[in-house]
Structure formats: structure tokens, C-alpha cells
Amino acid sequence: MSVARFIADQKTFWRVPVAVCCALLGVSVSWFCKWWPRAQVGGPSTKRARRRAEVDAAVKTGFDAARGLHGSPRLTADLRDAGWTISEKTVADSMARQGLVARRIRRRNGLTKQDRTAPKFPDLLKRDFTAEAPNCRWVGDITEIPTDHGKLYLATVIDLYSRRLLGAATGLHPDAQLACAAITMAVATRGGKAAIWRDDEA
């Protein structure tokens, strides 16, 4: 409901003077009087007002279709894809007029939860992330990547000596299979499968 319509309803249904409502809501009586004749004939009559009403309707439809997750930049892109010629500022103004605020998805800080009953693995690096020669120290990590189709996970392996990326793999789950795929690529980059077996036997 618009402010002007609210004032008109107060006057019609509750006999509250227009001047009182305008004063309480911080708008001028002259503004209301300018709006009222247009409302009497069935809605906005100026080209600018009609455009604003059309934009508000389209923004509200797009906002609802995105389940309230899209802010003005993404809604602008959605409307342009639908054939609208519109700026991000116009969309932002429309959202503010209608009280539309995009929801933020709270993401977990980490991918794993610590198993306090599992045996502790020794810290072989002792927080020293340097290396004196290639292939002495490799490290890896798994990163979560949000996409339009769900979550994707990226596992990587780098050599601490050169900081070179040796292996990478993507998957739908942050599991051991994903980590092994990245390690397998890293091993192939530095000499093939035989090299990792020699390291295991050493």
C-alpha cells in the first residue's frame, strides 16, 4: 500500500483529517492533493507514474521468482535478460520503495567437523610452510564453490618449494576420493605413479 492510499483510506474509513495524517507521516498536504485526483480516475495518469508502476511490478515479480535472494545487481541482470532496458539504480530505488531486501544465505565456515574421538595425526610440518627443494613438502586443501546448480568442491595440491599447483580436481562431495584425485594428478605431474610408491616404501 502506498502512503497516499493509506492517507485516503484513513480519511474514508476512519474520518481522520488529511492534514493530520500528512503531518504524522511527514508529507505535505499539497502533495496528497496532487495525487488524489489521479487516484479518483483509476490510477497513475502520467507517463512517469505508469513507468514506475510497471517497474515496481516487474521488480516484485523478479524478486519473488528469485525467492528473495537477489539484490539490485542480479535483479537488474534478470530484468535485462527478460528484455527490459533498466539501470541498477532504478531497480534499487524500486526495491527501496517496496521494502524489498535480499536475504543472505549463512554459509558454514568450514567443510568438516572435527571428530574428537579420532586419533590425532602428527603435525609433520610444525607450521613451517617452506621447503628447501622440490617434492619435499606438498600441501593440499579443499574449497567450496557455490554455483547456480549447487555446491562444487575443488581440491588442490601445491609444492611448498615453488608454490606451483601440481594437481587439482573437482567433485560434488568433499571426500577422500576427491582428495585422492588431486594427489594422483600431482604425482603424475612429478613423475608418475611409481614415484608415490617409492615415497610410501621409504
PLY file of the C-alpha trace (Angstrom):
ply
format ascii 1.0
element vertex 202
property float x
property float y
property float z
element edge 201
property int vertex1
property int vertex2
end_header
0.00 0.00 0.00
1.31 3.48 -0.91
1.50 6.34 1.58
-1.09 8.32 -0.37
-3.53 5.42 -0.48
-3.07 4.93 3.27
-3.96 8.60 3.90
-7.01 8.33 1.66
-8.19 5.19 3.46
-7.83 6.87 6.85
-9.99 9.71 5.63
-12.58 7.41 4.03
-12.94 4.73 6.70
-11.94 6.48 9.91
-12.62 10.17 9.16
-9.09 11.13 10.08
-8.34 14.58 8.61
-5.89 14.56 5.71
-3.79 17.29 7.32
-3.33 15.18 10.45
-2.22 12.08 8.52
0.12 14.12 6.33
1.72 15.72 9.39
2.20 12.37 11.13
3.70 10.74 8.02
5.89 13.71 7.10
4.33 14.54 3.72
2.74 17.73 2.50
-0.98 18.23 2.01
-0.29 19.74 -1.43
1.43 16.50 -2.47
-1.60 14.47 -1.40
-3.99 16.83 -3.15
-1.96 16.47 -6.34
-2.13 12.69 -6.11
-5.81 12.37 -5.16
-7.45 13.38 -8.48
-5.33 10.83 -10.31
-6.40 8.12 -7.90
-10.03 9.01 -8.46
-9.86 8.12 -12.14
-8.30 4.74 -11.58
-4.57 5.06 -11.04
-1.45 6.83 -12.25
-2.09 9.02 -15.24
1.35 10.41 -16.03
3.82 8.54 -18.21
6.42 8.62 -15.43
3.98 7.23 -12.86
2.90 4.44 -15.19
6.52 3.54 -15.86
7.23 3.46 -12.12
4.25 1.19 -11.52
5.39 -1.17 -14.29
8.95 -1.25 -12.93
7.72 -1.94 -9.40
5.57 -4.81 -10.62
8.44 -6.33 -12.63
10.93 -5.94 -9.78
8.50 -7.56 -7.32
7.87 -10.44 -9.71
11.60 -10.97 -10.26
12.32 -10.71 -6.53
9.69 -13.34 -5.72
10.92 -15.62 -8.52
14.43 -15.47 -7.01
12.97 -16.37 -3.59
14.16 -13.07 -2.19
17.84 -13.93 -2.74
18.70 -11.44 -5.49
19.73 -7.87 -4.75
19.58 -4.99 -7.20
22.61 -6.05 -9.33
21.28 -9.54 -10.03
17.69 -8.37 -10.40
18.89 -5.81 -12.94
20.57 -8.60 -14.90
17.42 -10.73 -14.68
15.24 -7.90 -15.99
17.65 -7.13 -18.82
17.61 -10.80 -19.80
13.82 -10.51 -19.92
14.08 -7.58 -22.35
13.96 -4.58 -20.02
16.13 -1.52 -20.58
16.75 -0.53 -16.98
19.54 0.67 -14.72
20.66 -0.81 -11.42
19.80 2.46 -9.65
16.21 2.27 -10.90
15.91 -1.29 -9.62
17.46 -0.32 -6.28
15.04 2.61 -5.92
12.11 0.33 -6.69
13.24 -2.22 -4.12
13.58 0.53 -1.51
10.07 1.84 -2.32
8.60 -1.61 -1.86
10.69 -2.58 1.15
12.34 -5.49 -0.68
15.60 -6.60 0.96
17.54 -9.60 -0.34
18.14 -12.40 2.13
21.68 -13.54 2.78
22.45 -17.24 2.97
24.54 -18.01 6.00
27.33 -20.34 4.97
29.32 -22.64 7.17
32.84 -21.51 7.96
34.36 -24.93 7.27
33.69 -28.06 5.28
34.44 -30.56 8.01
33.61 -31.16 11.63
36.28 -32.38 13.96
35.91 -35.96 15.20
37.14 -35.68 18.77
37.25 -39.47 19.15
39.57 -39.99 16.16
43.32 -40.48 16.72
45.42 -37.35 16.36
47.71 -37.09 13.35
51.14 -35.60 13.98
51.89 -32.12 12.63
54.73 -33.11 10.31
55.31 -29.56 9.07
55.15 -27.97 12.54
53.62 -24.86 10.95
56.70 -24.40 8.74
55.36 -23.91 5.22
58.69 -23.66 3.46
60.79 -26.21 1.57
64.46 -26.37 0.59
63.92 -28.39 -2.60
61.14 -29.55 -4.93
58.99 -32.52 -3.87
60.00 -32.28 -0.22
56.73 -30.86 1.03
53.34 -30.90 -0.62
50.18 -29.47 0.90
46.56 -29.57 -0.15
43.18 -28.07 0.58
39.50 -28.39 -0.39
37.43 -25.30 -1.19
33.65 -24.98 -1.52
32.44 -23.10 -4.61
28.75 -22.04 -4.69
27.19 -22.27 -8.18
23.73 -21.75 -9.67
23.34 -25.54 -9.76
24.54 -26.29 -6.22
27.85 -26.68 -4.45
31.06 -27.70 -6.19
34.23 -28.67 -4.35
37.78 -28.02 -5.54
40.74 -29.99 -4.17
44.27 -28.74 -4.85
47.86 -29.82 -4.19
50.84 -27.43 -4.30
54.58 -27.81 -3.84
55.75 -25.57 -1.00
59.13 -25.08 -2.66
57.87 -23.36 -5.82
54.24 -22.76 -4.77
53.33 -24.42 -8.04
49.93 -26.02 -8.42
50.63 -29.69 -9.09
47.17 -31.20 -9.03
43.52 -30.20 -8.91
40.19 -31.98 -9.02
36.53 -31.03 -8.69
33.63 -33.02 -7.32
30.21 -32.84 -5.72
31.43 -34.09 -2.34
34.44 -33.06 -0.18
35.54 -36.62 0.44
38.70 -38.74 0.31
38.03 -39.66 -3.30
38.25 -36.00 -4.31
41.49 -35.51 -2.38
42.99 -38.64 -3.92
42.12 -37.43 -7.42
44.07 -34.21 -6.80
47.02 -36.14 -5.35
47.01 -38.54 -8.31
47.29 -35.61 -10.71
50.10 -34.11 -8.64
52.01 -37.40 -8.67
51.60 -37.68 -12.44
52.90 -34.12 -12.82
56.06 -35.01 -10.87
56.95 -38.39 -12.26
54.07 -40.78 -12.40
52.56 -43.43 -10.17
55.84 -45.19 -9.38
57.15 -42.11 -7.58
54.43 -42.18 -4.92
55.00 -45.85 -4.22
58.70 -45.22 -3.65
57.79 -42.49 -1.17
55.40 -44.83 0.64
58.01 -47.54 0.95
60.68 -45.15 2.19
0 1
1 2
2 3
3 4
4 5
5 6
6 7
7 8
8 9
9 10
10 11
11 12
12 13
13 14
14 15
15 16
16 17
17 18
18 19
19 20
20 21
21 22
22 23
23 24
24 25
25 26
26 27
27 28
28 29
29 30
30 31
31 32
32 33
33 34
34 35
35 36
36 37
37 38
38 39
39 40
40 41
41 42
42 43
43 44
44 45
45 46
46 47
47 48
48 49
49 50
50 51
51 52
52 53
53 54
54 55
55 56
56 57
57 58
58 59
59 60
60 61
61 62
62 63
63 64
64 65
65 66
66 67
67 68
68 69
69 70
70 71
71 72
72 73
73 74
74 75
75 76
76 77
77 78
78 79
79 80
80 81
81 82
82 83
83 84
84 85
85 86
86 87
87 88
88 89
89 90
90 91
91 92
92 93
93 94
94 95
95 96
96 97
97 98
98 99
99 100
100 101
101 102
102 103
103 104
104 105
105 106
106 107
107 108
108 109
109 110
110 111
111 112
112 113
113 114
114 115
115 116
116 117
117 118
118 119
119 120
120 121
121 122
122 123
123 124
124 125
125 126
126 127
127 128
128 129
129 130
130 131
131 132
132 133
133 134
134 135
135 136
136 137
137 138
138 139
139 140
140 141
141 142
142 143
143 144
144 145
145 146
146 147
147 148
148 149
149 150
150 151
151 152
152 153
153 154
154 155
155 156
156 157
157 158
158 159
159 160
160 161
161 162
162 163
163 164
164 165
165 166
166 167
167 168
168 169
169 170
170 171
171 172
172 173
173 174
174 175
175 176
176 177
177 178
178 179
179 180
180 181
181 182
182 183
183 184
184 185
185 186
186 187
187 188
188 189
189 190
190 191
191 192
192 193
193 194
194 195
195 196
196 197
197 198
198 199
199 200
200 201
